[in-house]
Amino acid sequence: MRIIFIRHGEPDYNTDSLTDNGKIEAELLSKRVMNWNVSEFFVSPQGRALETAEPSLSACGRVATQCDFLHTNL
């Protein structure tokens, strides 16, 4: 089993979302992830994490399990 952790794209912490650059990073990430053999996806409930995961999930035709324990207030 391999576990791959991916940090969110460039964040705008004030709005818990991605910056324009972070959205580009998330799109570029999706082009890599769609070639990986991934059996399960998990995501934090934070906006920046959800926004980073969305392009990859869409490219793979998958959904992620949202894990509240991955949320942090840092």
Distance bins in CASP14 RR format, pairs under 12 A and 6 or more apart:
PFRMAT RR
TARGET T0000
AUTHOR 0000-0000-0000
RMODE 2
METHOD distances of the structure
MODEL  1
1 37 0 0 0 0 0 1 0 0 0 0 0
1 38 0 0 0 0 0 1 0 0 0 0 0
1 39 0 0 0 0 1 0 0 0 0 0 0
1 40 0 0 0 0 0 1 0 0 0 0 0
2 36 0 0 0 0 1 0 0 0 0 0 0
2 37 0 0 0 0 1 0 0 0 0 0 0
2 38 0 0 0 0 1 0 0 0 0 0 0
2 39 0 0 0 0 1 0 0 0 0 0 0
2 40 0 0 0 0 0 1 0 0 0 0 0
3 38 0 0 0 0 0 1 0 0 0 0 0
3 39 0 0 0 0 0 1 0 0 0 0 0
3 40 0 0 0 0 1 0 0 0 0 0 0
3 41 0 0 0 0 0 1 0 0 0 0 0
3 42 0 0 0 0 1 0 0 0 0 0 0
4 29 0 0 0 0 0 1 0 0 0 0 0
4 32 0 0 0 0 0 1 0 0 0 0 0
4 33 0 0 0 0 1 0 0 0 0 0 0
4 36 1 0 0 1 0 0 0 0 0 0 0
4 37 0 0 0 0 0 1 0 0 0 0 0
4 38 1 0 0 1 0 0 0 0 0 0 0
4 39 0 0 0 0 0 1 0 0 0 0 0
4 40 0 0 0 0 0 1 0 0 0 0 0
4 41 0 0 0 0 1 0 0 0 0 0 0
4 42 0 0 0 0 0 1 0 0 0 0 0
4 56 0 0 0 0 0 1 0 0 0 0 0
5 41 0 0 0 0 0 1 0 0 0 0 0
5 42 0 0 0 0 1 0 0 0 0 0 0
5 43 0 0 0 0 0 1 0 0 0 0 0
5 44 0 0 0 0 0 1 0 0 0 0 0
5 49 0 0 0 0 0 1 0 0 0 0 0
5 52 0 0 0 0 0 1 0 0 0 0 0
5 70 0 0 0 0 0 1 0 0 0 0 0
6 25 0 0 0 0 0 1 0 0 0 0 0
6 26 0 0 0 0 1 0 0 0 0 0 0
6 28 0 0 0 0 0 1 0 0 0 0 0
6 29 1 0 0 1 0 0 0 0 0 0 0
6 30 0 0 0 0 0 1 0 0 0 0 0
6 32 0 0 0 0 1 0 0 0 0 0 0
6 33 0 0 0 0 1 0 0 0 0 0 0
6 36 0 0 0 0 0 1 0 0 0 0 0
6 38 0 0 0 0 0 1 0 0 0 0 0
6 41 0 0 0 0 1 0 0 0 0 0 0
6 42 0 0 0 0 0 1 0 0 0 0 0
6 43 0 0 0 0 1 0 0 0 0 0 0
6 44 0 0 0 0 0 1 0 0 0 0 0
6 48 0 0 0 0 0 1 0 0 0 0 0
6 49 0 0 0 0 1 0 0 0 0 0 0
6 52 1 0 0 1 0 0 0 0 0 0 0
6 53 0 0 0 0 1 0 0 0 0 0 0
6 55 0 0 0 0 0 1 0 0 0 0 0
6 56 0 0 0 0 1 0 0 0 0 0 0
6 57 0 0 0 0 0 1 0 0 0 0 0
6 64 0 0 0 0 0 1 0 0 0 0 0
6 70 0 0 0 0 0 1 0 0 0 0 0
7 18 0 0 0 0 0 1 0 0 0 0 0
7 22 0 0 0 0 0 1 0 0 0 0 0
7 25 0 0 0 0 1 0 0 0 0 0 0
7 26 0 0 0 0 0 1 0 0 0 0 0
7 29 0 0 0 0 0 1 0 0 0 0 0
7 44 0 0 0 0 0 1 0 0 0 0 0
7 46 0 0 0 0 0 1 0 0 0 0 0
7 48 0 0 0 0 1 0 0 0 0 0 0
7 49 0 0 0 0 1 0 0 0 0 0 0
7 52 0 0 0 0 1 0 0 0 0 0 0
7 53 0 0 0 0 0 1 0 0 0 0 0
7 70 0 0 0 0 0 1 0 0 0 0 0
7 72 0 0 0 0 0 1 0 0 0 0 0
8 16 0 0 0 0 1 0 0 0 0 0 0
8 17 0 0 0 0 1 0 0 0 0 0 0
8 18 1 0 0 1 0 0 0 0 0 0 0
8 19 0 0 0 0 0 1 0 0 0 0 0
8 22 0 0 0 0 1 0 0 0 0 0 0
8 23 0 0 0 0 0 1 0 0 0 0 0
8 25 0 0 0 0 1 0 0 0 0 0 0
8 26 0 0 0 0 1 0 0 0 0 0 0
8 29 0 0 0 0 1 0 0 0 0 0 0
8 43 0 0 0 0 1 0 0 0 0 0 0
8 44 0 0 0 0 1 0 0 0 0 0 0
8 46 1 0 0 1 0 0 0 0 0 0 0
8 47 0 0 0 0 1 0 0 0 0 0 0
8 48 1 0 1 0 0 0 0 0 0 0 0
8 49 1 0 1 0 0 0 0 0 0 0 0
8 50 0 0 0 0 1 0 0 0 0 0 0
8 51 1 0 0 1 0 0 0 0 0 0 0
8 52 1 0 1 0 0 0 0 0 0 0 0
8 53 0 0 0 0 1 0 0 0 0 0 0
8 54 0 0 0 0 0 1 0 0 0 0 0
8 56 0 0 0 0 0 1 0 0 0 0 0
8 70 0 0 0 0 0 1 0 0 0 0 0
8 72 0 0 0 0 0 1 0 0 0 0 0
9 17 0 0 0 0 0 1 0 0 0 0 0
9 18 1 0 1 0 0 0 0 0 0 0 0
9 19 0 0 0 0 1 0 0 0 0 0 0
9 20 0 0 0 0 0 1 0 0 0 0 0
9 21 0 0 0 0 1 0 0 0 0 0 0
9 22 1 0 1 0 0 0 0 0 0 0 0
9 23 0 0 0 0 1 0 0 0 0 0 0
9 24 0 0 0 0 1 0 0 0 0 0 0
9 25 1 0 1 0 0 0 0 0 0 0 0
9 26 1 0 1 0 0 0 0 0 0 0 0
9 27 0 0 0 0 0 1 0 0 0 0 0
9 28 0 0 0 0 1 0 0 0 0 0 0
9 29 1 0 0 1 0 0 0 0 0 0 0
9 30 0 0 0 0 0 1 0 0 0 0 0
9 46 0 0 0 0 0 1 0 0 0 0 0
9 47 0 0 0 0 0 1 0 0 0 0 0
9 48 1 0 0 1 0 0 0 0 0 0 0
9 49 0 0 0 0 1 0 0 0 0 0 0
9 50 0 0 0 0 0 1 0 0 0 0 0
9 51 0 0 0 0 1 0 0 0 0 0 0
9 52 1 0 1 0 0 0 0 0 0 0 0
9 53 0 0 0 0 0 1 0 0 0 0 0
9 54 0 0 0 0 0 1 0 0 0 0 0
9 55 0 0 0 0 0 1 0 0 0 0 0
9 56 0 0 0 0 0 1 0 0 0 0 0
10 17 0 0 0 0 0 1 0 0 0 0 0
10 18 1 0 0 1 0 0 0 0 0 0 0
10 19 1 0 1 0 0 0 0 0 0 0 0
10 20 0 0 0 0 1 0 0 0 0 0 0
10 21 1 0 1 0 0 0 0 0 0 0 0
10 22 1 1 0 0 0 0 0 0 0 0 0
10 23 0 0 0 0 1 0 0 0 0 0 0
10 24 0 0 0 0 1 0 0 0 0 0 0
10 25 1 0 0 1 0 0 0 0 0 0 0
10 26 0 0 0 0 1 0 0 0 0 0 0
10 28 0 0 0 0 0 1 0 0 0 0 0
10 29 0 0 0 0 0 1 0 0 0 0 0
10 48 0 0 0 0 1 0 0 0 0 0 0
10 51 0 0 0 0 0 1 0 0 0 0 0
10 52 0 0 0 0 1 0 0 0 0 0 0
11 17 1 0 0 1 0 0 0 0 0 0 0
11 18 1 0 0 1 0 0 0 0 0 0 0
11 19 1 0 0 1 0 0 0 0 0 0 0
11 20 0 0 0 0 0 1 0 0 0 0 0
11 21 0 0 0 0 0 1 0 0 0 0 0
11 22 1 0 0 1 0 0 0 0 0 0 0
11 23 0 0 0 0 0 1 0 0 0 0 0
11 25 0 0 0 0 0 1 0 0 0 0 0
11 26 0 0 0 0 0 1 0 0 0 0 0
11 44 0 0 0 0 0 1 0 0 0 0 0
11 46 0 0 0 0 1 0 0 0 0 0 0
11 47 0 0 0 0 1 0 0 0 0 0 0
11 48 1 0 1 0 0 0 0 0 0 0 0
11 49 0 0 0 0 1 0 0 0 0 0 0
11 50 0 0 0 0 0 1 0 0 0 0 0
11 51 0 0 0 0 1 0 0 0 0 0 0
11 52 0 0 0 0 1 0 0 0 0 0 0
11 74 0 0 0 0 0 1 0 0 0 0 0
12 18 1 0 0 1 0 0 0 0 0 0 0
12 19 1 0 1 0 0 0 0 0 0 0 0
12 20 0 0 0 0 1 0 0 0 0 0 0
12 21 0 0 0 0 1 0 0 0 0 0 0
12 22 0 0 0 0 1 0 0 0 0 0 0
12 23 0 0 0 0 0 1 0 0 0 0 0
12 46 0 0 0 0 0 1 0 0 0 0 0
12 47 0 0 0 0 0 1 0 0 0 0 0
12 48 1 0 0 1 0 0 0 0 0 0 0
12 51 0 0 0 0 1 0 0 0 0 0 0
13 19 0 0 0 0 1 0 0 0 0 0 0
13 46 0 0 0 0 0 1 0 0 0 0 0
13 47 0 0 0 0 0 1 0 0 0 0 0
13 48 1 0 0 1 0 0 0 0 0 0 0
13 72 0 0 0 0 0 1 0 0 0 0 0
13 73 0 0 0 0 0 1 0 0 0 0 0
13 74 0 0 0 0 1 0 0 0 0 0 0
14 48 0 0 0 0 0 1 0 0 0 0 0
15 46 0 0 0 0 0 1 0 0 0 0 0
15 47 0 0 0 0 1 0 0 0 0 0 0
15 48 0 0 0 0 1 0 0 0 0 0 0
15 51 0 0 0 0 0 1 0 0 0 0 0
16 44 0 0 0 0 0 1 0 0 0 0 0
16 45 0 0 0 0 0 1 0 0 0 0 0
16 46 1 0 1 0 0 0 0 0 0 0 0
16 47 1 0 1 0 0 0 0 0 0 0 0
16 48 1 0 1 0 0 0 0 0 0 0 0
16 49 0 0 0 0 1 0 0 0 0 0 0
16 50 0 0 0 0 1 0 0 0 0 0 0
16 51 0 0 0 0 1 0 0 0 0 0 0
16 52 0 0 0 0 0 1 0 0 0 0 0
16 71 0 0 0 0 0 1 0 0 0 0 0
16 72 0 0 0 0 0 1 0 0 0 0 0
16 73 0 0 0 0 0 1 0 0 0 0 0
17 23 0 0 0 0 1 0 0 0 0 0 0
17 26 0 0 0 0 0 1 0 0 0 0 0
17 46 0 0 0 0 1 0 0 0 0 0 0
17 47 1 0 1 0 0 0 0 0 0 0 0
17 48 1 0 1 0 0 0 0 0 0 0 0
17 49 0 0 0 0 0 1 0 0 0 0 0
17 50 0 0 0 0 1 0 0 0 0 0 0
17 51 1 0 1 0 0 0 0 0 0 0 0
17 52 0 0 0 0 1 0 0 0 0 0 0
17 54 0 0 0 0 0 1 0 0 0 0 0
18 24 0 0 0 0 1 0 0 0 0 0 0
18 25 1 0 0 1 0 0 0 0 0 0 0
18 26 1 0 0 1 0 0 0 0 0 0 0
18 27 0 0 0 0 0 1 0 0 0 0 0
18 29 0 0 0 0 0 1 0 0 0 0 0
18 46 0 0 0 0 0 1 0 0 0 0 0
18 47 0 0 0 0 1 0 0 0 0 0 0
18 48 1 0 1 0 0 0 0 0 0 0 0
18 49 0 0 0 0 1 0 0 0 0 0 0
18 50 0 0 0 0 1 0 0 0 0 0 0
18 51 1 0 1 0 0 0 0 0 0 0 0
18 52 1 0 0 1 0 0 0 0 0 0 0
18 53 0 0 0 0 0 1 0 0 0 0 0
18 54 0 0 0 0 1 0 0 0 0 0 0
18 55 0 0 0 0 0 1 0 0 0 0 0
19 25 0 0 0 0 1 0 0 0 0 0 0
19 26 0 0 0 0 0 1 0 0 0 0 0
19 48 0 0 0 0 1 0 0 0 0 0 0
19 51 0 0 0 0 0 1 0 0 0 0 0
19 52 0 0 0 0 0 1 0 0 0 0 0
20 26 0 0 0 0 0 1 0 0 0 0 0
20 27 0 0 0 0 0 1 0 0 0 0 0
20 51 0 0 0 0 0 1 0 0 0 0 0
21 27 0 0 0 0 0 1 0 0 0 0 0
21 28 0 0 0 0 0 1 0 0 0 0 0
22 28 0 0 0 0 1 0 0 0 0 0 0
22 29 0 0 0 0 1 0 0 0 0 0 0
22 48 0 0 0 0 1 0 0 0 0 0 0
22 51 0 0 0 0 1 0 0 0 0 0 0
22 52 1 0 0 1 0 0 0 0 0 0 0
22 54 0 0 0 0 0 1 0 0 0 0 0
22 55 0 0 0 0 0 1 0 0 0 0 0
23 29 0 0 0 0 0 1 0 0 0 0 0
23 30 0 0 0 0 0 1 0 0 0 0 0
23 48 0 0 0 0 0 1 0 0 0 0 0
23 51 1 0 0 1 0 0 0 0 0 0 0
23 52 0 0 0 0 1 0 0 0 0 0 0
23 54 0 0 0 0 1 0 0 0 0 0 0
23 55 0 0 0 0 1 0 0 0 0 0 0
24 30 0 0 0 0 0 1 0 0 0 0 0
24 31 0 0 0 0 0 1 0 0 0 0 0
24 51 0 0 0 0 0 1 0 0 0 0 0
24 52 0 0 0 0 0 1 0 0 0 0 0
24 55 0 0 0 0 0 1 0 0 0 0 0
25 31 0 0 0 0 0 1 0 0 0 0 0
25 32 0 0 0 0 0 1 0 0 0 0 0
25 48 0 0 0 0 0 1 0 0 0 0 0
25 51 0 0 0 0 0 1 0 0 0 0 0
25 52 1 0 0 1 0 0 0 0 0 0 0
25 55 0 0 0 0 1 0 0 0 0 0 0
25 56 0 0 0 0 0 1 0 0 0 0 0
26 32 0 0 0 0 0 1 0 0 0 0 0
26 33 0 0 0 0 0 1 0 0 0 0 0
26 47 0 0 0 0 0 1 0 0 0 0 0
26 48 0 0 0 0 1 0 0 0 0 0 0
26 49 0 0 0 0 0 1 0 0 0 0 0
26 50 0 0 0 0 0 1 0 0 0 0 0
26 51 1 0 0 1 0 0 0 0 0 0 0
26 52 1 0 1 0 0 0 0 0 0 0 0
26 53 1 0 0 1 0 0 0 0 0 0 0
26 54 1 0 0 1 0 0 0 0 0 0 0
26 55 1 0 1 0 0 0 0 0 0 0 0
26 56 1 0 0 1 0 0 0 0 0 0 0
26 57 0 0 0 0 0 1 0 0 0 0 0
26 58 0 0 0 0 0 1 0 0 0 0 0
26 59 0 0 0 0 0 1 0 0 0 0 0
27 33 0 0 0 0 0 1 0 0 0 0 0
27 34 0 0 0 0 0 1 0 0 0 0 0
27 51 0 0 0 0 0 1 0 0 0 0 0
27 52 0 0 0 0 1 0 0 0 0 0 0
27 53 0 0 0 0 0 1 0 0 0 0 0
27 54 0 0 0 0 1 0 0 0 0 0 0
27 55 1 0 1 0 0 0 0 0 0 0 0
27 56 0 0 0 0 1 0 0 0 0 0 0
27 58 0 0 0 0 0 1 0 0 0 0 0
27 59 0 0 0 0 1 0 0 0 0 0 0
28 34 0 0 0 0 0 1 0 0 0 0 0
28 52 0 0 0 0 0 1 0 0 0 0 0
28 55 0 0 0 0 1 0 0 0 0 0 0
28 56 0 0 0 0 0 1 0 0 0 0 0
28 59 0 0 0 0 0 1 0 0 0 0 0
29 35 0 0 0 0 0 1 0 0 0 0 0
29 36 0 0 0 0 0 1 0 0 0 0 0
29 51 0 0 0 0 0 1 0 0 0 0 0
29 52 1 0 0 1 0 0 0 0 0 0 0
29 53 0 0 0 0 1 0 0 0 0 0 0
29 54 0 0 0 0 0 1 0 0 0 0 0
29 55 1 0 0 1 0 0 0 0 0 0 0
29 56 1 0 1 0 0 0 0 0 0 0 0
29 57 0 0 0 0 0 1 0 0 0 0 0
29 58 0 0 0 0 0 1 0 0 0 0 0
29 59 0 0 0 0 1 0 0 0 0 0 0
29 60 0 0 0 0 0 1 0 0 0 0 0
30 36 0 0 0 0 0 1 0 0 0 0 0
30 41 0 0 0 0 0 1 0 0 0 0 0
30 51 0 0 0 0 0 1 0 0 0 0 0
30 52 0 0 0 0 1 0 0 0 0 0 0
30 53 0 0 0 0 1 0 0 0 0 0 0
30 54 0 0 0 0 1 0 0 0 0 0 0
30 55 1 1 0 0 0 0 0 0 0 0 0
30 56 1 0 1 0 0 0 0 0 0 0 0
30 57 0 0 0 0 1 0 0 0 0 0 0
30 58 1 0 0 1 0 0 0 0 0 0 0
30 59 1 0 1 0 0 0 0 0 0 0 0
30 60 0 0 0 0 1 0 0 0 0 0 0
30 61 0 0 0 0 0 1 0 0 0 0 0
30 62 0 0 0 0 0 1 0 0 0 0 0
31 55 0 0 0 0 1 0 0 0 0 0 0
31 56 0 0 0 0 1 0 0 0 0 0 0
31 58 0 0 0 0 0 1 0 0 0 0 0
31 59 1 0 0 1 0 0 0 0 0 0 0
31 60 0 0 0 0 0 1 0 0 0 0 0
32 38 0 0 0 0 0 1 0 0 0 0 0
32 55 0 0 0 0 0 1 0 0 0 0 0
32 56 0 0 0 0 1 0 0 0 0 0 0
32 59 0 0 0 0 1 0 0 0 0 0 0
32 60 0 0 0 0 0 1 0 0 0 0 0
33 41 0 0 0 0 1 0 0 0 0 0 0
33 52 0 0 0 0 0 1 0 0 0 0 0
33 53 0 0 0 0 1 0 0 0 0 0 0
33 54 0 0 0 0 0 1 0 0 0 0 0
33 55 0 0 0 0 1 0 0 0 0 0 0
33 56 1 0 1 0 0 0 0 0 0 0 0
33 57 0 0 0 0 1 0 0 0 0 0 0
33 58 0 0 0 0 0 1 0 0 0 0 0
33 59 1 0 0 1 0 0 0 0 0 0 0
33 60 1 0 0 1 0 0 0 0 0 0 0
33 61 0 0 0 0 0 1 0 0 0 0 0
33 62 0 0 0 0 1 0 0 0 0 0 0
33 64 0 0 0 0 0 1 0 0 0 0 0
34 55 0 0 0 0 1 0 0 0 0 0 0
34 56 1 0 0 1 0 0 0 0 0 0 0
34 57 0 0 0 0 1 0 0 0 0 0 0
34 58 0 0 0 0 1 0 0 0 0 0 0
34 59 1 0 1 0 0 0 0 0 0 0 0
34 60 1 0 1 0 0 0 0 0 0 0 0
34 61 0 0 0 0 1 0 0 0 0 0 0
34 62 0 0 0 0 1 0 0 0 0 0 0
35 56 0 0 0 0 0 1 0 0 0 0 0
35 59 0 0 0 0 1 0 0 0 0 0 0
35 60 0 0 0 0 1 0 0 0 0 0 0
36 56 0 0 0 0 1 0 0 0 0 0 0
36 59 0 0 0 0 0 1 0 0 0 0 0
36 60 0 0 0 0 1 0 0 0 0 0 0
36 62 0 0 0 0 0 1 0 0 0 0 0
37 60 0 0 0 0 0 1 0 0 0 0 0
38 53 0 0 0 0 0 1 0 0 0 0 0
38 56 0 0 0 0 1 0 0 0 0 0 0
38 57 0 0 0 0 0 1 0 0 0 0 0
38 59 0 0 0 0 0 1 0 0 0 0 0
38 60 1 0 0 1 0 0 0 0 0 0 0
38 61 0 0 0 0 0 1 0 0 0 0 0
38 62 1 0 0 1 0 0 0 0 0 0 0
38 64 0 0 0 0 0 1 0 0 0 0 0
39 60 0 0 0 0 0 1 0 0 0 0 0
39 62 0 0 0 0 1 0 0 0 0 0 0
39 65 0 0 0 0 0 1 0 0 0 0 0
40 57 0 0 0 0 0 1 0 0 0 0 0
40 60 0 0 0 0 0 1 0 0 0 0 0
40 62 0 0 0 0 1 0 0 0 0 0 0
40 63 0 0 0 0 0 1 0 0 0 0 0
40 64 0 0 0 0 1 0 0 0 0 0 0
40 65 1 0 0 1 0 0 0 0 0 0 0
40 67 0 0 0 0 0 1 0 0 0 0 0
41 49 0 0 0 0 0 1 0 0 0 0 0
41 50 0 0 0 0 0 1 0 0 0 0 0
41 52 0 0 0 0 0 1 0 0 0 0 0
41 53 1 0 0 1 0 0 0 0 0 0 0
41 54 0 0 0 0 0 1 0 0 0 0 0
41 56 1 0 0 1 0 0 0 0 0 0 0
41 57 1 0 0 1 0 0 0 0 0 0 0
41 58 0 0 0 0 0 1 0 0 0 0 0
41 59 0 0 0 0 0 1 0 0 0 0 0
41 60 1 0 0 1 0 0 0 0 0 0 0
41 61 0 0 0 0 0 1 0 0 0 0 0
41 62 1 0 1 0 0 0 0 0 0 0 0
41 63 1 0 0 1 0 0 0 0 0 0 0
41 64 1 1 0 0 0 0 0 0 0 0 0
41 65 1 0 0 1 0 0 0 0 0 0 0
41 66 0 0 0 0 1 0 0 0 0 0 0
41 67 0 0 0 0 0 1 0 0 0 0 0
42 49 0 0 0 0 1 0 0 0 0 0 0
42 50 0 0 0 0 0 1 0 0 0 0 0
42 53 0 0 0 0 1 0 0 0 0 0 0
42 57 0 0 0 0 0 1 0 0 0 0 0
42 62 0 0 0 0 0 1 0 0 0 0 0
42 63 0 0 0 0 0 1 0 0 0 0 0
42 64 1 0 1 0 0 0 0 0 0 0 0
42 65 1 0 1 0 0 0 0 0 0 0 0
42 66 1 0 0 1 0 0 0 0 0 0 0
42 67 1 0 1 0 0 0 0 0 0 0 0
42 68 0 0 0 0 0 1 0 0 0 0 0
42 69 0 0 0 0 1 0 0 0 0 0 0
42 70 1 0 0 1 0 0 0 0 0 0 0
43 49 1 0 1 0 0 0 0 0 0 0 0
43 50 1 0 0 1 0 0 0 0 0 0 0
43 51 0 0 0 0 0 1 0 0 0 0 0
43 52 0 0 0 0 1 0 0 0 0 0 0
43 53 1 0 1 0 0 0 0 0 0 0 0
43 54 0 0 0 0 1 0 0 0 0 0 0
43 56 0 0 0 0 1 0 0 0 0 0 0
43 57 0 0 0 0 1 0 0 0 0 0 0
43 62 0 0 0 0 0 1 0 0 0 0 0
43 63 0 0 0 0 1 0 0 0 0 0 0
43 64 1 0 1 0 0 0 0 0 0 0 0
43 65 1 0 0 1 0 0 0 0 0 0 0
43 66 1 0 1 0 0 0 0 0 0 0 0
43 67 1 0 0 1 0 0 0 0 0 0 0
43 68 0 0 0 0 0 1 0 0 0 0 0
43 69 0 0 0 0 0 1 0 0 0 0 0
43 70 1 0 0 1 0 0 0 0 0 0 0
43 71 0 0 0 0 0 1 0 0 0 0 0
44 50 1 0 0 1 0 0 0 0 0 0 0
44 51 0 0 0 0 0 1 0 0 0 0 0
44 52 0 0 0 0 1 0 0 0 0 0 0
44 53 0 0 0 0 1 0 0 0 0 0 0
44 64 0 0 0 0 1 0 0 0 0 0 0
44 65 0 0 0 0 0 1 0 0 0 0 0
44 66 1 0 0 1 0 0 0 0 0 0 0
44 67 1 0 0 1 0 0 0 0 0 0 0
44 68 0 0 0 0 1 0 0 0 0 0 0
44 69 0 0 0 0 1 0 0 0 0 0 0
44 70 1 1 0 0 0 0 0 0 0 0 0
44 71 1 0 1 0 0 0 0 0 0 0 0
44 72 1 0 0 1 0 0 0 0 0 0 0
44 73 0 0 0 0 0 1 0 0 0 0 0
44 74 0 0 0 0 0 1 0 0 0 0 0
45 51 0 0 0 0 0 1 0 0 0 0 0
45 53 0 0 0 0 0 1 0 0 0 0 0
45 64 0 0 0 0 0 1 0 0 0 0 0
45 65 0 0 0 0 0 1 0 0 0 0 0
45 66 1 0 1 0 0 0 0 0 0 0 0
45 67 1 0 0 1 0 0 0 0 0 0 0
45 68 1 0 1 0 0 0 0 0 0 0 0
45 69 0 0 0 0 1 0 0 0 0 0 0
45 70 1 0 0 1 0 0 0 0 0 0 0
45 71 1 0 1 0 0 0 0 0 0 0 0
45 72 0 0 0 0 0 1 0 0 0 0 0
46 52 0 0 0 0 1 0 0 0 0 0 0
46 53 0 0 0 0 0 1 0 0 0 0 0
46 66 0 0 0 0 1 0 0 0 0 0 0
46 67 0 0 0 0 0 1 0 0 0 0 0
46 68 0 0 0 0 0 1 0 0 0 0 0
46 69 0 0 0 0 0 1 0 0 0 0 0
46 70 1 0 0 1 0 0 0 0 0 0 0
46 71 1 0 1 0 0 0 0 0 0 0 0
46 72 1 0 0 1 0 0 0 0 0 0 0
46 73 0 0 0 0 1 0 0 0 0 0 0
46 74 0 0 0 0 0 1 0 0 0 0 0
47 53 0 0 0 0 1 0 0 0 0 0 0
47 54 0 0 0 0 1 0 0 0 0 0 0
47 66 0 0 0 0 0 1 0 0 0 0 0
47 70 0 0 0 0 0 1 0 0 0 0 0
47 71 0 0 0 0 1 0 0 0 0 0 0
48 54 0 0 0 0 0 1 0 0 0 0 0
48 70 0 0 0 0 0 1 0 0 0 0 0
48 71 0 0 0 0 0 1 0 0 0 0 0
48 72 0 0 0 0 0 1 0 0 0 0 0
49 56 0 0 0 0 0 1 0 0 0 0 0
49 57 0 0 0 0 0 1 0 0 0 0 0
49 64 0 0 0 0 1 0 0 0 0 0 0
49 66 0 0 0 0 1 0 0 0 0 0 0
49 67 0 0 0 0 1 0 0 0 0 0 0
49 68 0 0 0 0 0 1 0 0 0 0 0
49 70 1 0 0 1 0 0 0 0 0 0 0
49 71 0 0 0 0 1 0 0 0 0 0 0
49 72 0 0 0 0 1 0 0 0 0 0 0
50 56 0 0 0 0 0 1 0 0 0 0 0
50 57 0 0 0 0 1 0 0 0 0 0 0
50 63 0 0 0 0 0 1 0 0 0 0 0
50 64 0 0 0 0 1 0 0 0 0 0 0
50 66 1 0 0 1 0 0 0 0 0 0 0
50 67 0 0 0 0 0 1 0 0 0 0 0
50 70 0 0 0 0 0 1 0 0 0 0 0
50 71 0 0 0 0 0 1 0 0 0 0 0
51 57 0 0 0 0 0 1 0 0 0 0 0
51 58 0 0 0 0 0 1 0 0 0 0 0
52 64 0 0 0 0 0 1 0 0 0 0 0
53 59 0 0 0 0 0 1 0 0 0 0 0
53 60 0 0 0 0 0 1 0 0 0 0 0
53 62 0 0 0 0 1 0 0 0 0 0 0
53 63 0 0 0 0 1 0 0 0 0 0 0
53 64 1 0 1 0 0 0 0 0 0 0 0
53 65 0 0 0 0 0 1 0 0 0 0 0
53 66 0 0 0 0 1 0 0 0 0 0 0
53 67 0 0 0 0 0 1 0 0 0 0 0
53 70 0 0 0 0 0 1 0 0 0 0 0
54 60 0 0 0 0 0 1 0 0 0 0 0
54 61 0 0 0 0 0 1 0 0 0 0 0
54 62 0 0 0 0 0 1 0 0 0 0 0
54 63 0 0 0 0 0 1 0 0 0 0 0
54 64 0 0 0 0 1 0 0 0 0 0 0
55 61 0 0 0 0 0 1 0 0 0 0 0
55 62 0 0 0 0 0 1 0 0 0 0 0
56 62 0 0 0 0 1 0 0 0 0 0 0
56 63 0 0 0 0 0 1 0 0 0 0 0
56 64 0 0 0 0 1 0 0 0 0 0 0
57 63 1 0 0 1 0 0 0 0 0 0 0
57 64 1 0 1 0 0 0 0 0 0 0 0
57 65 0 0 0 0 0 1 0 0 0 0 0
57 66 0 0 0 0 0 1 0 0 0 0 0
58 64 0 0 0 0 0 1 0 0 0 0 0
64 70 0 0 0 0 0 1 0 0 0 0 0
END
